[in-house]
Amino acid sequence: MSDILIVDDERDIRELISDILEDEGFETRLAGNSDDAMAAVAEEPPALLILDIWLKDSNMDGIDILKAVKRDYPEVPVVIISGHGNIEIAVAAIKQGAYDFIEKPFNIDQLMVVIRRGMETSRLRRENQSLKRRETGPAEMMGESSVFRALVGQLDKVTRSNGRVMLSGPAGSGKELAARYIHVNSNRAGGPFVTVGCASIEAGRMEEVLFGRESEERGVEPGLLEEANGGVIYFDEVADMPPGTQSKILRVLVDQQFLRVGGADKVQVDLRVISSTSRDLEAEIAAERFRRELYHRLNVVPINVPSLEERRDDIPLLAEYFIEMLHKTQGLPLRKLSAEANALLQTMPWPGNVRQLRNMIERVLILGDSGGEIEAQELPGEAPSAPESGRVVLSGSLATLPLREAREAFEREYLLTQINRFGGNISRTAEFVGMERSALHRKLKSLGVVTSAKSGARVAKFAGGDAAPG
């Protein structure tokens, strides 16, 4: 996409323009009718299109070609030329998305100014697209736990289809990363991945952002749906989409076309839709904040993205990945986590999920020492009390219990923490705590601790009497 396509039904004109541009160092292609023009664009979209508005013996005139090119290749600047130019034609061309308008017979200096400006616009648009696709990256997902492998297995299945996917899970669990994984492993990997942050766009601007707009003053401004044409549109936190926009998106899903704000011509798009939510959409529907019809359209393939607490086995691997990534991207120290720090990370609560883990690792690397292992006491808010003395500070409720009850409460909480740390794996828990597997089973039974399956892993909970104090 580095050449200029010249479309004119007069051979002398298109060859003259080609000679002038080639003398200036540009590469050109030529077309004399609409069929050849559309075939050339489809074969390889040009960096710039110079288009005669009147084409003899063609199925489409210049305006028709302009509409088609701006619909399918909105990043290509189009310069209109005509020997019958007037202000009405110029306005019509600009309204349909033309970059500029030049009358025949044209002034060569004026032509070159427009061409150079148009090529610079094209270069900037290509760089912008390249940056957007580079942000998609390899969509690397990290994990070895059974829960994580089950998730990847589900994602791999949907990459082979074009079905709409609804990703649910708590904030920070990696729903967008899962959406990008689907994209880069699908047959749309070469197309754009466009994110719509439904919670961050003002309700009054949502339709303009999604559908784009048309005006005589500013011409055509494509929206996010057009930018995603041929690729994936990702609705992040779709429950926050305004009710009025929900109705219009529902129509887009049915028809694969829409009108820009202020526009009169329908825009065709070829999109795959992936959505995500951290809210209960059934509850949102019951509260009449989300359209049931839209829910059923988007929820063709529902996939749950597990919380970090459901995949604690992956925490050391993720932490190591974030350390290396922050070293490469921000120059932060390349440190290792001590065994005690890793163990503590696996037992901590993670309401913010993977995002919280990344932020914690970044904070430790910024505030900690430049070398040596990351020790448990460096983890924010988790430094043990008086570690040098070997003492443990008891909570008020635990300190008031008789020894036997306090010991049981401590053992119960300790074993619950370790079992959940190892994803319910009794063998690994027994090895870590230094007990035989059978002895651990007996101890758990005596303490009223039971394990149950949840999201492909096993979790432990206290099943008897009142909750343990402390």
C-alpha positions in Angstrom: 0.0 0.0 0.0 2.5 2.6 -1.2 1.4 3.5 -4.7 -1.1 5.9 -6.2 -4.0 4.6 -8.3 -5.1 6.9 -11.1 -8.6 6.4 -12.5 -9.7 8.4 -15.6 -11.5 7.4 -18.7 -9.2 9.6 -20.8 -6.0 7.7 -21.5 -4.0 10.9 -22.1 -5.0 12.4 -18.8 -4.2 9.4 -16.7 -0.9 8.8 -18.4 0.0 12.5 -18.1 -0.7 12.4 -14.3 1.3 9.2 -14.0 4.3 10.6 -15.8 4.3 13.7 -13.5 4.0 11.6 -10.4 6.7 9.1 -11.4 9.0 12.0 -12.2 8.5 13.0 -8.5 9.4 9.5 -7.3 5.9 8.0 -6.8 4.7 4.6 -8.0 1.5 4.6 -10.0 -1.2 2.2 -11.3 -3.8 3.1 -14.0 -7.4 2.3 -14.6 -9.7 3.5 -17.3 -13.1 2.3 -16.0 -14.9 1.4 -12.8 -14.5 -2.4 -13.1 -10.7 -2.0 -13.5 -10.6 0.5 -10.7 -12.5 -1.7 -8.2 -10.4 -4.7 -9.2 -7.2 -2.7 -8.6 -8.4 -1.5 -5.2 -9.4 -5.0 -4.2 -6.1 -6.5 -5.3 -4.1 -4.0 -3.2 -5.6 -0.9 -1.7 -3.5 2.2 -2.9 -1.9 4.8 -0.6 -3.9 7.4 -2.5 -6.7 7.3 -5.2 -7.0 10.0 -7.9 -10.5 9.6 -9.3 -12.2 11.2 -12.3 -15.8 11.9 -11.3 -17.2 11.3 -14.8 -16.3 7.8 -16.3 -17.6 6.9 -19.8 -18.7 3.3 -20.5 -18.5 2.3 -16.8 -21.0 0.7 -14.4 -20.2 3.2 -11.7 -19.4 6.9 -11.7 -16.7 8.5 -9.6 -19.1 9.2 -6.7 -20.2 5.5 -6.6 -16.5 4.4 -6.6 -15.8 7.0 -3.9 -18.6 5.6 -1.7 -17.5 2.0 -2.2 -13.8 2.8 -1.4 -14.6 4.8 1.7 -16.9 2.0 2.9 -14.4 -0.8 2.5 -11.1 1.1 2.8 -11.8 4.3 4.8 -8.1 4.9 5.4 -7.4 5.5 1.6 -7.5 9.3 0.8 -9.4 10.0 -2.5 -8.7 13.1 -4.6 -11.5 13.9 -7.1 -10.8 15.4 -10.5 -13.3 16.7 -13.0 -13.5 18.8 -16.1 -17.0 19.8 -15.2 -16.4 20.8 -11.7 -18.6 23.1 -9.7 -19.2 23.8 -6.0 -22.2 21.3 -5.9 -20.0 18.5 -7.1 -17.2 19.4 -4.8 -19.6 19.5 -1.8 -21.1 16.1 -2.8 -17.6 14.6 -3.1 -16.4 16.0 0.2 -19.6 14.9 1.9 -19.0 11.3 0.7 -15.5 11.3 2.2 -13.2 12.7 -0.6 -9.9 14.1 0.7 -9.9 17.0 -1.9 -11.2 18.2 -5.2 -9.3 19.5 -8.3 -10.7 20.9 -11.5 -9.4 20.1 -15.1 -7.4 21.5 -16.6 -5.4 21.3 -13.4 -2.3 23.3 -12.4 0.6 20.9 -11.9 1.9 22.8 -8.9 -1.5 22.7 -7.3 -1.9 19.0 -8.1 1.5 18.2 -6.4 0.6 20.1 -3.3 -2.7 18.1 -3.0 -0.9 14.8 -3.8 1.9 15.3 -1.2 -0.6 16.4 1.4 -2.8 13.4 0.7 0.2 10.9 0.8 1.2 12.3 4.2 -2.3 11.8 5.4 -2.2 8.3 4.1 1.1 7.6 5.8 -0.2 8.9 9.1 -3.3 6.7 8.8 -1.3 3.6 8.0 1.0 4.3 11.0 -2.1 4.7 13.2 -3.5 1.4 12.0 -0.2 -0.3 12.5 0.0 1.0 16.1 -3.5 -0.2 16.8 -2.7 -3.7 15.5 0.6 -3.7 17.4 -1.3 -3.1 20.6 -3.1 -6.3 19.9 0.3 -8.1 20.1 0.6 -11.8 20.4 -2.2 -11.8 23.0 0.0 -14.0 25.2 -2.0 -15.7 28.0 -0.1 -17.1 31.0 -1.0 -20.1 33.1 -0.6 -23.8 33.8 -3.4 -24.5 36.2 -6.3 -26.8 35.3 -8.7 -23.9 35.4 -6.5 -21.9 33.0 -6.1 -24.8 30.6 -9.9 -25.3 30.6 -10.3 -21.6 29.7 -7.8 -21.7 26.8 -9.5 -24.9 25.6 -12.8 -23.0 25.3 -11.2 -20.0 23.6 -9.5 -22.3 21.1 -12.8 -23.7 20.1 -14.4 -20.4 19.4 -11.4 -19.1 17.3 -12.5 -21.5 14.6 -15.9 -19.9 14.2 -17.3 -16.5 13.6 -19.8 -16.8 16.5 -20.4 -14.0 19.0 -18.8 -14.5 22.4 -19.8 -13.1 25.8 -16.9 -13.1 28.3 -17.9 -12.8 31.9 -15.8 -12.5 35.0 -14.7 -10.1 37.7 -12.9 -6.9 36.9 -9.2 -7.3 36.2 -9.4 -11.0 35.5 -8.2 -10.7 31.8 -11.4 -10.6 29.7 -9.9 -8.3 27.1 -6.8 -10.4 26.9 -9.1 -13.4 26.2 -10.9 -11.4 23.5 -7.6 -10.6 21.9 -6.5 -14.2 22.1 -9.6 -15.2 20.1 -8.9 -12.5 17.5 -5.2 -13.2 16.8 -5.9 -17.0 16.6 -8.8 -16.6 14.2 -9.1 -16.1 10.4 -9.6 -12.4 11.2 -6.2 -12.0 12.7 -5.1 -9.7 9.8 -8.0 -7.3 10.5 -8.4 -4.7 13.2 -9.3 -5.3 16.8 -11.2 -2.3 18.0 -12.2 -1.8 21.7 -15.3 0.1 22.7 -15.1 1.0 26.4 -18.8 1.2 27.1 -18.2 2.5 30.6 -15.8 5.3 29.6 -17.7 6.9 26.7 -20.2 9.6 27.6 -23.8 8.4 26.9 -24.4 11.5 24.7 -21.4 10.7 22.5 -21.8 6.9 22.2 -23.6 6.8 18.9 -21.3 9.3 17.2 -18.3 7.3 18.5 -19.7 4.0 17.2 -21.4 5.0 14.0 -19.3 8.1 12.9 -20.8 11.3 11.5 -21.3 13.2 8.3 -21.5 17.0 7.9 -20.8 19.5 5.1 -18.2 21.3 7.2 -16.2 18.2 8.2 -17.1 15.6 5.7 -17.2 11.9 6.7 -15.8 10.9 10.1 -15.8 7.1 10.4 -16.8 5.6 13.8 -15.4 2.6 15.6 -17.7 0.2 13.7 -16.2 1.2 10.4 -12.7 1.0 11.8 -13.4 -2.6 12.9 -14.7 -3.6 9.4 -13.2 -7.0 8.5 -12.0 -7.6 12.1 -13.4 -7.7 15.6 -15.4 -5.1 17.6 -15.0 -5.7 21.3 -17.6 -4.2 23.6 -15.9 -3.9 27.0 -18.4 -3.8 30.0 -21.3 -4.0 27.6 -23.8 -3.6 30.5 -22.8 0.1 30.6 -24.0 0.7 27.0 -26.8 3.3 27.0 -30.3 1.9 26.4 -30.9 3.9 23.2 -27.6 2.7 21.7 -28.5 -0.9 22.7 -31.4 -0.8 20.3 -29.3 0.5 17.4 -26.5 -2.1 18.0 -29.1 -4.8 18.0 -30.1 -3.6 14.5 -26.5 -3.6 13.4 -26.1 -7.2 14.5 -29.2 -8.2 12.5 -28.4 -6.2 9.3 -24.6 -5.6 9.4 -25.3 -2.1 8.3 -26.0 1.3 9.8 -26.3 5.1 9.2 -23.7 7.5 10.4 -25.0 10.4 12.5 -26.2 13.0 10.0 -25.8 10.6 7.1 -28.2 9.3 4.5 -26.4 6.3 3.0 -26.2 3.0 4.8 -22.7 1.7 5.6 -22.1 -2.0 5.2 -19.7 -3.7 7.7 -18.4 -7.2 8.2 -17.8 -7.7 11.9 -17.2 -10.3 14.6 -18.6 -9.2 17.9 -17.0 -10.1 21.3 -18.5 -8.6 24.5 -17.6 -8.7 28.1 -19.2 -8.0 31.5 -18.4 -8.1 35.1 -22.1 -7.7 36.0 -25.0 -10.1 36.1 -26.7 -9.3 32.9 -29.8 -11.3 33.9 -30.2 -9.0 36.8 -29.6 -6.0 34.6 -32.4 -7.3 32.3 -34.7 -7.8 35.2 -34.0 -4.2 36.3 -34.8 -3.1 32.7 -31.3 -1.7 32.2 -30.3 -4.1 29.4 -32.3 -5.4 26.5 -33.0 -9.1 26.6 -33.0 -9.3 22.7 -29.5 -7.8 22.7 -28.3 -10.2 25.4 -29.4 -13.2 23.4 -27.7 -11.9 20.3 -24.4 -11.3 22.1 -24.5 -14.3 24.4 -24.2 -17.0 21.6 -21.1 -18.5 23.2 -20.8 -17.6 26.9 -17.3 -18.1 28.5 -16.4 -17.5 32.1 -13.0 -16.0 32.7 -11.9 -17.2 36.2 -10.7 -14.9 39.0 -7.1 -15.0 40.1 -8.2 -16.7 43.4 -9.6 -19.5 41.3 -6.2 -20.1 39.6 -3.8 -19.5 42.5 -1.4 -22.1 41.0 -0.7 -19.5 38.2 0.4 -16.7 40.5 4.1 -17.4 40.6 4.2 -17.7 36.8 2.3 -14.5 36.3 4.4 -12.6 38.9 7.6 -13.7 37.1 6.1 -12.7 33.8 5.3 -9.2 35.1 8.8 -8.8 36.6 10.4 -9.5 33.2 7.9 -7.4 31.3 8.4 -4.4 33.6 12.1 -4.8 33.3 11.9 -4.7 29.5 9.4 -1.9 29.1 10.2 0.3 32.1 13.8 -0.6 33.0 12.7 -1.7 36.5 15.1 -4.1 38.4 15.0 -7.8 37.2 14.5 -9.6 40.5 13.4 -13.0 41.6 10.7 -13.8 44.1 11.8 -15.7 47.2 9.9 -19.0 48.0 8.3 -17.2 51.0 7.1 -14.3 48.8 5.7 -16.7 46.3 3.9 -18.6 49.0 2.5 -15.4 50.5 1.3 -14.2 47.1 -0.6 -17.5 46.6 -2.4 -17.1 50.0 -3.4 -13.4 49.7 -6.9 -12.2 48.7 -7.0 -10.8 45.1 -10.2 -8.7 44.7 -8.5 -6.8 41.8 -7.3 -10.1 40.2 -4.5 -10.2 37.6 -4.5 -6.4 37.3 -3.9 -6.1 41.1 -1.1 -8.6 40.9 0.6 -6.6 38.2 0.2 -3.3 40.1 1.7 -4.9 43.2 4.7 -6.3 41.4 5.3 -2.8 39.8 5.1 -1.1 43.2 7.5 -3.6 44.8 10.1 -3.1 41.9 9.8 0.7 42.1 10.1 1.0 45.9 12.2 -2.0 46.7 16.0 -2.7 46.5 17.6 -2.8 43.1 18.9 -6.3 43.6 18.4 -9.5 45.5 15.3 -11.6 45.9 11.9 -10.1 46.7 11.2 -11.1 50.2 7.7 -11.6 51.8 8.0 -8.5 54.0 8.4 -6.3 50.8 4.9 -7.1 49.6 2.6 -4.1 50.3 0.6 -4.4 53.5 1.7 -7.9 54.1 4.9 -7.5 56.2 4.8 -9.9 59.1 5.0 -8.3 62.6 8.4 -8.4 64.3 9.8 -11.1 61.9 13.2 -10.9 63.6 11.8 -12.1 66.9 9.8 -15.0 65.4 6.6 -13.8 67.1 3.1 -13.8 65.6 0.6 -11.1 66.7 -2.7 -12.7 67.5 -6.0 -11.1 66.5 -8.2 -10.0 69.5 -10.8 -12.8 69.1 -8.2 -15.5 68.8 -6.2 -14.3 71.8 -9.3 -14.6 74.0 -10.0 -18.3 73.2 -8.8 -21.3 75.3 -5.7 -23.0 73.9 -7.6 -26.0 72.4 -10.1 -23.8 70.5 -7.5 -21.3 69.4 -5.3 -24.1 68.1 -8.3 -25.6 66.1 -9.2 -22.1 64.7 -5.6 -21.5 63.7 -5.2 -25.0 62.1 -8.5 -24.6 60.2 -7.6 -21.2 58.8 -4.1 -22.3 58.0 -5.2 -25.5 56.1 -8.0 -23.7 54.3 -5.4 -21.1 53.1 -2.9 -23.8 51.9 -5.6 -26.0 50.2 -6.9 -23.0 48.3 -3.4 -21.9 47.5 -2.8 -25.2 45.7 -6.1 -25.2 43.9 -7.6 -27.9 46.1 -4.8 -30.4 45.4 -4.6 -32.4 48.6 -1.3 -34.2 47.6 0.5 -30.9 47.1 -1.0 -29.4 50.2 0.1 -32.4 52.3 3.6 -32.2 50.9 3.9 -28.5 51.7 2.5 -28.7 55.3 4.6 -31.9 56.0 1.8 -34.4 56.6 0.8 -37.7 55.1 -2.1 -37.4 52.7 -4.3 -39.8 54.9 -3.4 -37.8 58.0 -4.3 -34.6 56.3 -7.7 -36.0 55.3 -8.4 -37.0 58.9 -7.3 -33.6 60.2 -9.6 -31.8 57.7 -12.5 -34.0 58.6 -12.0 -33.3 62.3 -11.8 -29.5 61.6 -15.0 -29.5 59.5 -13.1 -28.5 56.3 -14.6 -29.9 53.0 -13.4 -29.4 49.4 -15.8 -28.9 46.4 -15.4 -28.4 42.7 -15.6 -24.8 41.4 -14.8 -23.7 37.8 -12.6 -26.7 37.1 -10.7 -26.6 40.3 -11.3 -27.6 43.9 -11.7 -25.2 46.7 -11.9 -25.7 50.5 -14.3 -24.2 53.0 -15.4 -24.6 56.6 -18.6 -26.6 56.8 -19.3 -27.0 60.5 -20.6 -24.7 63.2 -19.9 -21.0 63.4 -17.1 -19.5 61.3 -13.7 -19.7 62.9 -12.8 -16.6 64.9 -9.9 -14.3 64.0 
